Amino acid sequence: MEPDAIAKRSGGNFIIFAACAFVLWFWAALINWVAQFLRLSTPDHLTNVATAIAQSSTLEAIVSIWLLTAAIAIAFPALWRPLSTTTMLMFDVGYGVLGALSGFGLAIGLFGGGWRIFIWAIIYSALIAAGYALVRKYLPLAEMQNYGKNRWILAAVLFVASPLILLWG
């Protein structure tokens, strides 16, 4: 599949999931408001949910998995072919999740729960998109075997960065 098609599909997934998550948050807020009226919920319940989402490690986990997968693909390009479908699916789902977290983050920010999750979801999304574009441009898969030492250095950097993002991202 062409890089442009992958980018369009992943971008579409991001926008669709972000919009759905944004609407879901408003829908949940309305239900929580009704539940408060019926004394089935407390005013801080939605804030607690926002805090739990904002403190989640989902963003870091997605980025870490992508970095490790990229390191393996760069270090061992022969493995890329069998993993390409799985990796494409992981990229689509991951970008969808980042979109959903962006949508939640936007809604959480608008409700006064802070902008942390929104800002980090956007930063990670932009960095992943830029990294993907740079790797596709400067390290074409067909020429991966010819890069020698530089390929191994890049793979090592990504390999070391993946758990660091997971632990301290």
C-alpha positions as CSV (number, residue, x, y, z in Angstrom):
1,M,0.0,0.0,0.0
2,E,1.3,3.5,-0.9
3,P,2.4,5.8,1.9
4,D,-0.1,8.4,0.9
5,A,-3.0,5.9,1.2
6,I,-1.7,4.8,4.6
7,A,-1.5,8.4,5.8
8,K,-5.0,9.2,4.6
9,R,-6.5,6.1,6.1
10,S,-4.7,6.6,9.5
11,G,-5.6,10.3,9.5
12,G,-9.2,9.4,8.8
13,N,-9.2,6.9,11.6
14,F,-7.7,9.6,13.9
15,I,-10.4,12.1,13.0
16,I,-13.3,9.7,13.3
17,F,-12.2,8.3,16.6
18,A,-11.5,11.8,18.0
19,A,-15.0,13.0,16.9
20,C,-16.7,9.9,18.4
21,A,-14.8,10.3,21.7
22,F,-15.6,14.0,21.9
23,V,-19.4,13.2,21.4
24,L,-19.2,10.3,23.8
25,W,-17.8,12.6,26.5
26,F,-20.7,15.0,26.1
27,W,-23.2,12.1,26.1
28,A,-21.5,10.7,29.3
29,A,-21.7,14.2,30.9
30,L,-25.4,14.4,30.1
31,I,-26.1,11.0,31.6
32,N,-24.0,11.9,34.6
33,W,-26.0,15.1,35.1
34,V,-29.2,13.1,35.0
35,A,-27.7,10.5,37.4
36,Q,-26.8,13.3,39.8
37,F,-30.3,14.6,39.6
38,L,-31.6,11.1,40.5
39,R,-28.9,10.9,43.2
40,L,-27.2,7.9,41.5
41,S,-23.9,9.8,40.9
42,T,-21.8,12.5,42.4
43,P,-20.7,15.8,40.9
44,D,-17.1,14.7,40.9
45,H,-17.7,11.4,39.2
46,L,-16.9,12.7,35.7
47,T,-13.9,14.6,37.0
48,N,-12.6,11.3,38.5
49,V,-13.1,9.6,35.1
50,A,-11.2,12.5,33.4
51,T,-8.4,12.2,35.9
52,A,-8.1,8.4,35.4
53,I,-8.0,8.9,31.6
54,A,-5.4,11.6,31.9
55,Q,-3.2,9.5,34.1
56,S,-3.5,6.5,31.9
57,S,-0.3,5.0,30.2
58,T,-2.1,4.3,27.0
59,L,-0.4,7.0,25.0
60,E,3.0,5.9,26.2
61,A,2.3,2.2,25.6
62,I,1.2,2.9,22.0
63,V,4.3,5.0,21.2
64,S,6.6,2.4,22.9
65,I,5.2,-0.4,20.9
66,W,5.5,1.6,17.7
67,L,9.1,2.4,18.4
68,L,10.1,-1.2,19.2
69,T,8.3,-2.4,16.1
70,A,10.2,0.2,14.0
71,A,13.5,-0.8,15.6
72,I,12.9,-4.4,14.7
73,A,11.8,-3.6,11.2
74,I,14.9,-1.4,10.6
75,A,17.3,-3.9,12.1
76,F,15.8,-6.9,10.4
77,P,14.1,-5.8,7.2
78,A,13.4,-9.4,6.2
79,L,10.9,-9.6,9.1
80,W,9.0,-6.5,7.7
81,R,7.3,-8.4,4.9
82,P,5.5,-11.0,7.1
83,L,4.7,-8.4,9.7
84,S,3.5,-5.7,7.3
85,T,-0.2,-6.5,7.6
86,T,-0.1,-6.8,11.4
87,T,1.9,-3.6,11.6
88,M,-0.5,-1.7,9.3
89,L,-3.4,-2.9,11.5
90,M,-1.5,-1.8,14.7
91,F,-0.8,1.6,13.1
92,D,-4.4,2.1,12.2
93,V,-5.8,1.0,15.5
94,G,-3.1,3.0,17.4
95,Y,-3.8,6.1,15.4
96,G,-7.5,5.5,16.1
97,V,-6.8,5.2,19.9
98,L,-4.7,8.4,19.7
99,G,-7.6,10.1,18.0
100,A,-10.0,8.9,20.7
101,L,-7.7,10.1,23.4
102,S,-7.4,13.5,21.6
103,G,-11.2,13.7,21.4
104,F,-11.5,12.8,25.1
105,G,-8.7,15.2,25.9
106,L,-10.4,18.1,24.1
107,A,-13.7,17.4,25.9
108,I,-12.0,17.0,29.2
109,G,-10.2,20.3,28.7
110,L,-13.5,22.0,27.8
111,F,-15.1,20.6,31.0
112,G,-12.2,22.1,33.1
113,G,-10.4,18.8,33.7
114,G,-7.1,20.0,32.3
115,W,-5.5,19.8,28.9
116,R,-2.7,17.3,29.6
117,I,-4.1,14.3,27.8
118,F,-5.1,16.4,24.7
119,I,-1.7,18.1,24.4
120,W,0.2,14.8,24.8
121,A,-2.1,13.0,22.4
122,I,-1.5,15.7,19.8
123,I,2.3,15.8,20.4
124,Y,2.6,12.0,20.1
125,S,0.4,11.9,17.0
126,A,2.5,14.6,15.3
127,L,5.8,13.0,16.3
128,I,4.7,9.6,15.0
129,A,3.4,11.0,11.8
130,A,6.7,12.9,11.2
131,G,8.8,9.9,12.2
132,Y,6.9,7.7,9.8
133,A,7.3,10.2,7.0
134,L,11.0,10.6,7.6
135,V,11.6,6.8,7.8
136,R,9.7,6.2,4.6
137,K,11.5,9.0,2.8
138,Y,15.1,8.4,4.1
139,L,15.0,4.7,4.7
140,P,13.1,3.1,1.9
141,L,12.3,-0.5,2.7
142,A,13.7,-1.7,-0.6
143,E,17.2,-0.2,0.2
144,M,17.2,-1.1,3.9
145,Q,19.8,-3.9,3.5
146,N,22.3,-1.4,2.1
147,Y,22.4,1.0,5.1
148,G,24.8,-1.0,7.2
149,K,26.0,0.7,10.4
150,N,23.5,3.6,10.2
151,R,20.6,1.2,10.1
152,W,21.8,-0.5,13.3
153,I,22.4,2.8,15.1
154,L,18.9,4.0,14.3
155,A,17.4,0.7,15.3
156,A,19.4,0.8,18.6
157,V,18.2,4.3,19.4
158,L,14.6,3.3,18.8
159,F,15.1,0.1,20.8
160,V,16.4,2.0,23.8
161,A,13.8,4.8,23.5
162,S,10.8,2.4,23.5
163,P,11.0,1.4,27.2
164,L,12.0,4.9,28.3
165,I,8.8,6.3,26.7
166,L,6.8,3.6,28.4
167,L,8.3,4.3,31.8
168,W,8.7,8.0,31.8
169,G,6.8,9.3,28.8
